[in-house]
């Protein structure tokens, strides 16, 4: 008997309403966004499931959440 493994994906939503699926966990995203050492105008590198990267300013992210596939 094989147990089906649940896959969790993270989504970030920008202040303009755009949504991006990224491989970073919610825990990592929360640490990056709440860390006071990282300035609001700093670009944070996120990784897409296909391996490509996206750099987004910290202050442009309005929401982040996790969903199961």
PEWORA-V887864 format. One record per backbone hydrogen bond with DSSP energy under -0.5 kcal/mol. CO is the residue of the C=O (numbers start at 1). NH is the residue of the N-H. E is the energy in kcal/mol with one decimal. If there is no record, write none. Layout:
co->CO nh->NH e->E
co->CO nh->NH e->E
This chain:
co->1 nh->3 e->-0.5
co->6 nh->8 e->-0.5
co->7 nh->69 e->-2.9
co->9 nh->67 e->-2.4
co->10 nh->22 e->-2.6
co->11 nh->65 e->-2.3
co->12 nh->20 e->-2.3
co->13 nh->62 e->-2.6
co->13 nh->63 e->-1.7
co->14 nh->17 e->-2.1
co->18 nh->14 e->-2.7
co->20 nh->12 e->-2.4
co->20 nh->22 e->-0.5
co->22 nh->10 e->-1.4
co->25 nh->29 e->-2.5
co->26 nh->30 e->-2.7
co->27 nh->31 e->-2.1
co->28 nh->32 e->-2.4
co->29 nh->33 e->-2.3
co->30 nh->34 e->-2.0
co->31 nh->35 e->-1.4
co->35 nh->38 e->-0.7
co->37 nh->39 e->-0.7
co->39 nh->42 e->-1.8
co->40 nh->59 e->-2.3
co->42 nh->58 e->-2.5
co->44 nh->46 e->-0.6
co->44 nh->56 e->-2.5
co->46 nh->54 e->-2.7
co->47 nh->23 e->-2.7
co->48 nh->51 e->-2.2
co->52 nh->48 e->-3.0
co->54 nh->46 e->-3.4
co->54 nh->56 e->-0.6
co->56 nh->44 e->-3.2
co->57 nh->60 e->-1.7
co->58 nh->61 e->-1.2
co->60 nh->15 e->-2.5
co->60 nh->62 e->-0.6
co->63 nh->13 e->-3.3
co->65 nh->11 e->-3.2
co->67 nh->9 e->-2.9
